[in-house]
Amino acid sequence: MEPGTVRIAVDLLGGDDAPAVVVDGALRAIRADPDLNLLLVGPSEAADAVIAALDPVDRVRITVRPVRAAVRMSDHPSAAREASTVRDAVTAVRDGAADAMVSAGSTGATVTAAALGLGRWPMIRHPALVATLPAVDGPVVLLDVGGSLEPRAGILARHAVLGAAYAAVAHAVDAPRVGLLSVGTEAGKGDRARRTADPVLAAEPLPCGARYVGLVEGYDVSSGARADVVVTDGFTGNVLLKAVEGAYAMAGGPPAGGGAPRAAALLGVSGTVVVCHGAAVAADVASGIALAAHLWRHRATDQMAALLAGHAWKGHDHIIDTEVTTP
């Protein structure tokens, strides 16, 4: 277990089966990590269930922020503007009451709340969700897996920069290899977005000694032989991630040495934010809390922000069309 006290705000009402699975996940996380403190954001009775189940010596590691309103999965992401558990969890990070936050609620609402409450990094208009998959030859960083559904060349180029920095900082990958997901490895393969993005990524300077290796295919995500970072749009990435997770389940588990991705980190906002699946079970929530703690203890967000502050960004506005603003 990594040392270092860390405070994680947890959205108790985020997820299909909240608050029960979130309560169970929070209990698993705090029992596994003696340096973990939780700020439970949600109904007092749900938070009380966590506190009551802990030994008295551990109860001091729990604080509660009572909030009863939640953003439902069917709500528009703009609902995150209103008082809710996800907005208050983000506010706790912004105000210094928590070091990071975790939610299994609406991805759109979480991304919106984080972008509005924490602010975005310069040059990043579309934050990206990044997941790490266990591959045969080592972990593969996949992004975007749902933060932005826009398959524009400029967005893909910016996300390639984010992915390279994340692989280097969060996973200590030396000189990450970055590939663009398509339907073939030959130049000119893929739809218009991929054909446009390929030369853009080839010309994009990448941080941490990273290099662009060109187009990669779906099986490269599972092998890890050609790329350490695989870039795609959020729609395709989300579908692929869930398909891979389903394949792991059918095969009896992921490759040896790596667990199935149960949570994704949000890159491009000024704070540590982790998003779990809406269908998350208790182990997924606990894994998301552990990921948030890992990223904070390694100061991953601060390190990435510092790296990218001096990055020589290419100007891609002419190929991005009209940037989509946060709702």
For each residue, the residues with C-beta under 8 A, 3 or more apart:
1: 32 33 34 35
2: 293 294 297
3: 35 297
4: 35 297
5: 35 36 37
6: 35 36 37 99 100 292 293 296 297
7: 37 38 39 97 98 99 100
8: 29 36 37 38 39 98 99 100 101 102 289 292 293 296
9: 38 39 41 65 89 90 92 93 97 98 100 101 102
10: 22 26 38 39 40 41 89 101 102 103 285 289
11: 14 18 22 41 42 85 86 89 101 102 103 104 105 110
12: 18 19 22 23 26 40 41 42 43 46 47 85
13: 18 19 22 42 43 46 67 70 84 85 105
14: 11 18 22 70 85 86 103 104 105 106 110 276 278
15: 18 21 22 103 104 105 276 277 278 279 280 285
16: 73 278 279 280
17: 20 21 279 280 281
18: 11 12 13 14 15 21 22 42 70 104 105
19: 12 13 22 23 42 43 46 49
20: 17 23 24
21: 15 17 18 24 25 104 280 281 282 284 285
22: 10 11 12 13 14 15 18 19 25 26 42 46 104 285
23: 12 19 20 26 27 46 49 50
24: 20 21 27 28 282 285
25: 21 22 28 29 280 281 282 283 284 285 286 288 289
26: 10 12 22 23 29 30 38 40 50 285 286 289
27: 23 24 30 31 50 53 54 282
28: 24 25 31 32 282 283 285 286
29: 8 25 26 32 33 36 38 285 286 289 290
30: 26 27 33 36 38 50 54 58 61 62
31: 27 28 54 58
32: 1 28 29 36 286 290
33: 1 29 30 36 290 293
34: 1
35: 1 3 4 5 6
36: 5 6 8 29 30 32 33 61 289 293
37: 5 6 7 8 61 62 63
38: 7 8 9 10 26 29 30 50 61 62 63 289
39: 7 8 9 10 63 64 65 89 92 97 98
40: 10 12 26 46 47 50 62 63 64 65
41: 9 10 11 12 65 67 85 88 89 92
42: 11 12 13 18 19 22 46 47 65 66 67 68 70 85
43: 12 13 19 46 47 66 67 68
44: 47 48 64 66
45: 48 49
46: 12 13 19 22 23 40 42 43 49 50
47: 12 40 42 43 44 50 51 62 64 66
48: 44 45 51 52 64
49: 19 23 45 46 52 53
50: 23 26 27 30 38 40 46 47 53 54 62
51: 47 48 54 59 62 64
52: 48 49
53: 27 49 50
54: 27 30 31 50 51 58 59 62
55: 58 59
56: 59
57: 60
58: 30 31 54 55 61 62
59: 51 54 55 56 62
60: 57
61: 30 36 37 38 58
62: 30 37 38 40 47 50 51 54 58 59
63: 37 38 39 40
64: 39 40 44 47 48 51
65: 9 39 40 41 42 88 92 97
66: 42 43 44 47
67: 13 41 42 43 83 84 85 88
68: 42 43
69: 82 83 84 85
70: 13 14 18 42 84 85 86 105
71: 75 79 80 84 85 86 105 106 109
72: 75 79 106
73: 16 105 106 278
74:
75: 71 72 79 106 109
76: 79 108 327
77: 80 106 108 109 111 112 327
78: 81 112 327
79: 71 72 75 76 82 84 106 109
80: 71 77 84 86 87 106 108 109 110 112 113 116
81: 78 87 112 116
82: 69 79 87
83: 67 69 87 88
84: 13 67 69 70 71 79 80 87 88 109 113
85: 11 12 13 14 41 42 67 69 70 71 88 89 103 105
86: 11 14 70 71 80 89 90 103 105 106 109 110 113
87: 80 81 82 83 84 90 91 113 117
88: 41 65 67 83 84 85 91 92
89: 9 10 11 39 41 85 86 92 93 98 101 102 103 113
90: 9 86 87 93 94 101 113 114 116 117 118 271 273
91: 87 88 94 95 117
92: 9 39 41 65 88 89 95 97 98 101
93: 9 89 90 96 97 98 99 100 101 117 118 271 272 273
94: 90 91 117 118 271
95: 91 92
96: 93
97: 7 9 39 65 92 93
98: 7 8 9 39 89 92 93 101
99: 6 7 8 93 272 296
100: 6 7 8 9 93 271 272 273 274 292 293 295 296
101: 8 9 10 11 89 90 92 93 98 271 272 273 274 292
102: 8 9 10 11 89 263 273 274 275 276 285 288 289 292
103: 10 11 14 15 85 86 89 110 273 274 275 276
104: 11 14 15 18 21 22 275 276 277 278 280 284 285 288
105: 11 13 14 15 18 70 71 73 85 86 109 110 278
106: 14 71 72 73 75 77 79 80 86 109 110 278
107: 110 111 129 146 147 275 278
108: 76 77 80 111 112
109: 71 75 77 79 80 84 86 105 106 112 113
110: 11 14 80 86 103 105 106 107 113 114 266 273 275
111: 77 107 108 114 115 127 129 147 266 275
112: 77 78 80 81 108 109 115 116 326 327
113: 80 84 86 87 89 90 109 110 116 117
114: 90 110 111 117 118 127 266 269 271 273
115: 111 112 118 119 120 127 269 326
116: 80 81 90 112 113 326
117: 87 90 91 93 94 113 114 271
118: 90 93 94 114 115 269 270 271 273
119: 115 269 270
120: 115 124 125 127 268 269 270
121: 124 268 269 270 305 308
122: 309
123: 158 308 311 313
124: 120 121 127 158 162 267 268
125: 120 155 323 324 325
126: 144 147 148 150 155 158 159 268 323 324
127: 111 114 115 120 124 147 148 266 267 268 269
128: 143 144 147 148 159 162 163 234 266 267 268
129: 107 111 143 144 145 146 147 234 237 264 265 266 267 275
130: 141 142 143 144 145 162 163 166 264 265 266 267
131: 141 142 143 145 241 261 263 264
132: 139 140 141 142 170 171 261
133: 139 140 142 221 222 241 244 254 258 261
134: 139 254 255 257 258 259 260
135: 138 139 140 221 222 223 224 255 258
136: 222 223 224 225 255
137: 223 224 225
138: 135 224 228
139: 132 133 134 135 171 173 224 228 258
140: 132 133 135 220 221 222 224 227 228 229 230
141: 130 131 132 163 166 167 171 173 176 228 229 230
142: 130 131 132 133 145 221 229 230 232 237 240 241
143: 128 129 130 131 147 159 162 163 166 229 230 231 232 237 267
144: 126 128 129 130 147 148 159 231 232 233 234 237
145: 129 130 131 142 234 237 238 240 241 264
146: 107 129 149 234 237 238 241 264 275
147: 107 111 126 127 128 129 143 144 234 266 267 268
148: 126 127 128 144 155 233 234 324
149: 146 233 234 235
150: 126 155 233 234 324
151: 155 156 191 193 194 232 233 235 236
152: 155 156 193 197 319 320 321
153: 156 157 193 196 197 200 316 319 320
154: 157 158 200 316 317 319 320
155: 125 126 148 150 151 152 158 159 233 320
156: 151 152 153 159 160 180 193 197 200 201 231 232 233
157: 153 154 160 161 197 200 201 204 314 316
158: 123 124 126 154 155 161 162 313 316
159: 126 128 143 144 155 156 162 163 231
160: 156 157 163 164 178 180 201 204 206 212 229 231
161: 157 158 164 165 204 206 207 308 311 313
162: 124 128 130 143 158 159 165 166 267 268 304 308
163: 128 130 141 143 159 160 166 167 176 178 229 230 231 267
164: 160 161 167 168 176 178 206 207 208 210 229
165: 161 162 168 169 207 208 304 307 308
166: 130 141 143 162 163 169 170 171 229 265 267 300 304
167: 141 163 164 170 171 173 176 208 210 228 229
168: 164 165 171 172 173 174 176 207 208 209 210 307
169: 165 166 172 208 298 300 303 304 307
170: 132 166 167 265 294 295 298 300
171: 132 139 141 166 167 168
172: 168 169
173: 139 141 167 168 176 228
174: 168 209
175: 208 209 210 211
176: 141 163 164 167 168 173 206 208 209 210 228 229
177: 210 211 213 226 227 228 229
178: 160 163 164 201 206 210 211 212 213 227 228 229 230 231
179: 212 213 214 215 216 220 226 227 229 230 231
180: 156 160 194 197 198 201 212 214 215 216 230 231 232
181: 194 215 216 217 218 221 230 231 232 236 237 240
182: 185 189 190 194 198 215 216 217
183: 189 190 194 217
184: 189 190 215 217
185: 182 189 214 215 216 217
186: 189 215
187: 198 214 215
188: 195
189: 182 183 184 185 186 194 195 215
190: 182 183 184 193 194 195 198 215
191: 151 194 195
192: 195 196
193: 151 152 153 156 190 196 197 233
194: 151 180 181 182 183 189 190 191 197 198 215
195: 188 189 190 191 192 198
196: 153 192 193 199 200 319
197: 152 153 156 157 180 193 194 200 201
198: 180 182 187 190 194 195 201 202 214 215
199: 196 202 203
200: 153 154 156 157 196 197 203 204 314 316 319
201: 156 157 160 178 180 197 198 204 212 231
202: 198 199 212 214
203: 199 200 314
204: 157 160 161 200 201 212 314
205: 311 312 314
206: 160 161 164 176 178 210 211 212
207: 161 164 165 168 210 307 308 311
208: 164 165 167 168 169 175 176 307
209: 168 174 175 176
210: 164 167 168 175 176 177 178 206 207 229
211: 175 177 178 206
212: 160 178 179 180 201 202 204 206
213: 177 178 179 216 226 227
214: 179 180 185 187 198 202
215: 179 180 181 182 184 185 186 187 189 190 194 198
216: 179 180 181 182 185 213 220 221 226 227 230
217: 181 182 183 184 185 220
218: 181 221 222 240
219: 222 223
220: 140 179 216 217 223 224 225 226 227 230
221: 133 135 140 142 181 216 218 224 230 240 244
222: 133 135 136 140 218 219 244
223: 135 136 137 219 220 226
224: 135 136 137 138 139 140 220 221 227 228
225: 136 137 220
226: 177 179 213 216 220 223
227: 140 177 178 179 213 216 220 224 230
228: 138 139 140 141 167 173 176 177 178 224
229: 140 141 142 143 160 163 164 166 167 176 177 178 179 210
230: 140 141 142 143 163 178 179 180 181 216 220 221 227
231: 143 144 156 159 160 163 178 179 180 181 201
232: 142 143 144 151 156 180 181 236 237 240
233: 144 148 149 150 151 155 156 193 236 237
234: 128 129 144 145 146 147 148 149 150 237 238
235: 149 151 238 239
236: 151 181 232 233 239 240
237: 129 142 143 144 145 146 181 232 233 234 240 241
238: 145 146 234 235 241 242
239: 235 236 242 243
240: 142 145 181 218 221 232 236 237 243 244
241: 131 133 142 145 146 237 238 244 245 261
242: 238 239 245 246
243: 239 240 246 247
244: 133 221 222 240 241 247 248 261
245: 241 242 248 249 260 261
246: 242 243 249 250
247: 243 244 250 251
248: 244 245 251 253 254 260
249: 245 246 252
250: 246 247
251: 247 248
252: 249
253: 248 260
254: 133 134 248 258 259 260
255: 134 135 136 258
256:
257: 134
258: 133 134 135 139 254 255
259: 134 254 262 287
260: 134 245 248 253 254
261: 131 132 133 241 244 245 264
262: 259 276 277 280 283 284 287 288
263: 102 131 274 275 276 277 284 287 288 291 292
264: 129 130 131 145 146 261 274 275 276
265: 129 130 166 170 272 273 274 275 291 292 295 300
266: 110 111 114 127 128 129 130 147 269 273 274 275
267: 124 127 128 129 130 143 147 162 163 166 304
268: 120 121 124 126 127 128 147 162
269: 114 115 118 119 120 121 127 266 273
270: 118 119 120 121 301 305
271: 90 93 94 100 101 114 117 118 301
272: 93 99 100 101 265 292 295 296 300 301
273: 90 93 100 101 102 103 110 114 118 265 266 269 292
274: 100 101 102 103 263 264 265 266 288 289 291 292 295
275: 102 103 104 107 110 111 129 146 263 264 265 266 288
276: 14 15 102 103 104 262 263 264 280 284 285 287 288
277: 15 104 262 263 280 284
278: 14 15 16 73 104 105 106 107
279: 15 16 17
280: 15 16 17 21 25 104 262 276 277 284 285 288
281: 17 21 25 284 285
282: 21 24 25 27 28 285 286
283: 25 28 262 286 287
284: 21 25 104 262 263 276 277 280 281 287 288
285: 10 15 21 22 24 25 26 28 29 102 104 276 280 281 282 288 289
286: 25 26 28 29 32 282 283 289 290
287: 259 262 263 276 283 284 290 291
288: 25 102 104 262 263 274 275 276 280 284 285 291 292
289: 8 10 25 26 29 36 38 102 274 285 286 292 293
290: 29 32 33 286 287 293 294
291: 263 265 274 287 288 294 295
292: 6 8 100 101 102 263 265 272 273 274 288 289 295 296
293: 2 6 8 33 36 100 289 290 296 297
294: 2 170 290 291 297 298 300
295: 100 170 265 272 274 291 292 298 300 301
296: 6 8 99 100 272 292 293 299 300 301
297: 2 3 4 6 293 294
298: 169 170 294 295 303
299: 296 302 303
300: 166 169 170 265 272 294 295 296 303 304
301: 270 271 272 295 296 304 305
302: 299 305 306
303: 169 298 299 300 306 307
304: 162 165 166 169 267 300 301 307 308
305: 121 270 301 302 308 309
306: 302 303 309 310
307: 165 168 169 207 208 303 304 310 311
308: 121 123 161 162 165 207 304 305 311
309: 122 305 306
310: 306 307
311: 123 161 205 207 307 308
312: 205
313: 123 158 161
314: 157 200 203 204 205
315: 318
316: 153 154 157 158 200 319 320
317: 154 320 323
318: 315
319: 152 153 154 196 200 316
320: 152 153 154 155 316 317 323
321: 152
322:
323: 125 126 317 320
324: 125 126 148 150
325: 125
326: 112 115 116
327: 76 77 78 112
